[in-house]
Amino acid sequence: MSDYADPDILVSTAWVAEHSRDAGIRVVEVDVDTSSYAQGHVDGSIGWNWQTELQHAVRRDILDPLGFAELMRRSGITPDTTVVLYGDNNNWFACWALWLLSFYGHAKLRLMNGGRKKWIEEKRPLSTATVAATPSHYPVPAPNLDLRARRDHIFAVLEGQRSAHLVDVRSPDEFTGKVIAPPGMTETAQRGGHIPGAASIPWAQAVLEDGTFKTADALRQLYAGKGVTGDKEVIAYCRIGERSAHTWFVLRYLLGYGRVRNYDGSWTEWGNIVGAPIERELAATAVG
Amino acid sequence: MSDYADPDILVSTAWVAEHSRDAGIRVVEVDVDTSSYAQGHVDGSIGWNWQTELQHAVRRDILDPLGFAELMRRSGITPDTTVVLYGDNNNWFACWALWLLSFYGHAKLRLMNGGRKKWIEEKRPLSTATVAATPSHYPVPAPNLDLRARRDHIFAVLEGQRSAHLVDVRSPDEFTGKVIAPPGMTETAQRGGHIPGAASIPWAQAVLEDGTFKTADALRQLYAGKGVTGDKEVIAYCRIGERSAHTWFVLRYLLGYGRVRNYDGSWTEWGNIVGAPIERELAATAVG
């Protein structure tokens, strides 16, 4: 892993198996399927429910600084704790949680390469024990606003007031507008298509079959091949911001791009906003 | 009907039956169920499909001035034509179309009281004949921006920079946040609840069993009873702006409120916007 820009950000399943109960380390599972943790998790890990614990309870927003500090406290995390994240679906929400921690300035972060799937495929033990965290002290943080894209950033890019690469990490059918959301998904929008000028680089192209990340060279080729380089800011988006957090992680930590934002509003915001510019590319597929 | 502020805005089914082919009159059917017109319509009427003809084809927006003029031209409507609107579901999208015409300054507007349902219940004839409109001339209009609320108006009201009554015309369960959208509806949002400070006055309370409007006195009581008077601007919203167009129609034409806006972005915009303030009232229903 040593050719990554920040090789320490990734830890292996074997490393986690050995250190999951070490002092100063807190392993946290965050899943798309919020019932997975209860079915069995890494020994010593705690679970965060992205729907009820990582977001504002009423309005659509991430935790505010007070809510974030409270989450850290009840999780037994101090500013000096190394937080190791992992989860299902190729670490989608584990990356999202890592983005949130980074947004609030938590310094010591790790991601378990391959996530829950790799752990299970290696037949490593799953615990159903409840983990009681000793409440900690955690100061109310200031957000690092440079890591987050808001709708106004996107409008500014489209109006030429900002310069940024836009990366759409959804599936090709979502990008073209053939579908508004993958089948069965409830997070939908009024319109299909993509933000004008965005490059289509589905998140899954960054990982291997076993869910671990491709080499730095392969990743660099992937993004640079679509014109997405570190020369200017990059904004990644998907539908609700979790798949784009995965790409955000790749660009920021594995390739070391200096300015990468996750647009957590993503398509469920953009595709519902009155007047927001959209491109659709259905014509090409309809022409036989 | 003479106690309405603008009694001429409403026409009866009997009047339409007599005048639907008069020179200078164009009857237009606009339905929620876009297949209804083809199944049978008022003789001489043309049909507009709200999904494909009244909105921008790609981004979420109403027709732009050029698109609107083109719609009028191919519908054989000139600035001097009296446009009589009707449709299914208590004239929801007929009201929405009337709002659109009003937004673009078309002066001569009528709504058939009771809509398609009343016409059918009275066993009036339904035609399946295709109506060929002679293309007309229609100048590209300037919009009357005072009739439309944008998300920034709502933010300004919430931040105390504007004064307006907000009226939520959705069902009580949508208002409280118990459901995000009625069952089976695809227009949904990330969050349930309502805009803080909005009065809950479901659109259906403005009509009688047969779909015709209540008397002016009853309507005045209904809205004033919830504090929504003509003393300041009123902004109505629902989920995609069609039910709120119905309430907009009532307030503007039947009660004669001077400043009424339809928020066509409505809940599918607001409930998806990152950081938009929302109120939910589930606690009260959970307390036994």
Contacts between the chains, C-beta under 8 A, distances in Angstrom:
chain1	res1	chain2	res2	distance
A	58	B	177	7.9
A	58	B	191	7.0
A	58	B	193	6.2
A	58	B	278	5.2
A	58	B	279	7.3
A	58	B	280	5.1
A	59	B	191	6.3
A	59	B	275	6.7
A	59	B	276	6.0
A	59	B	277	6.0
A	59	B	278	4.3
A	60	B	190	4.7
A	60	B	191	4.9
A	60	B	271	7.2
A	60	B	272	6.6
A	60	B	273	6.7
A	60	B	274	5.5
A	60	B	275	7.2
A	60	B	276	6.7
A	60	B	278	7.7
A	61	B	274	5.9
A	61	B	275	4.9
A	150	B	274	6.7
A	150	B	275	7.9
A	151	B	273	7.5
A	151	B	274	7.0
A	177	B	58	7.9
A	186	B	188	6.7
A	187	B	190	6.7
A	188	B	186	6.6
A	188	B	188	6.0
A	189	B	272	7.5
A	190	B	60	4.7
A	190	B	187	6.7
A	190	B	240	7.4
A	190	B	268	5.6
A	191	B	58	7.0
A	191	B	59	6.3
A	191	B	60	4.9
A	193	B	58	6.2
A	240	B	190	7.4
A	264	B	274	6.6
A	265	B	272	7.8
A	265	B	273	7.4
A	265	B	274	4.2
A	268	B	190	5.6
A	268	B	272	5.3
A	269	B	272	5.3
A	269	B	273	6.1
A	269	B	274	5.8
A	271	B	60	7.2
A	272	B	60	6.6
A	272	B	189	7.5
A	272	B	265	7.8
A	272	B	268	5.3
A	272	B	269	5.2
A	272	B	272	4.2
A	272	B	273	7.8
A	273	B	60	6.7
A	273	B	151	7.5
A	273	B	265	7.4
A	273	B	269	6.1
A	273	B	272	7.8
A	273	B	273	7.4
A	274	B	60	5.6
A	274	B	61	5.9
A	274	B	150	6.7
A	274	B	151	7.0
A	274	B	264	6.6
A	274	B	265	4.2
A	274	B	269	5.7
A	275	B	59	6.7
A	275	B	60	7.2
A	275	B	61	5.0
A	275	B	150	7.9
A	276	B	59	6.1
A	276	B	60	6.8
A	277	B	59	6.0
A	278	B	58	5.2
A	278	B	59	4.4
A	278	B	60	7.7
A	279	B	58	7.3
A	280	B	58	5.2
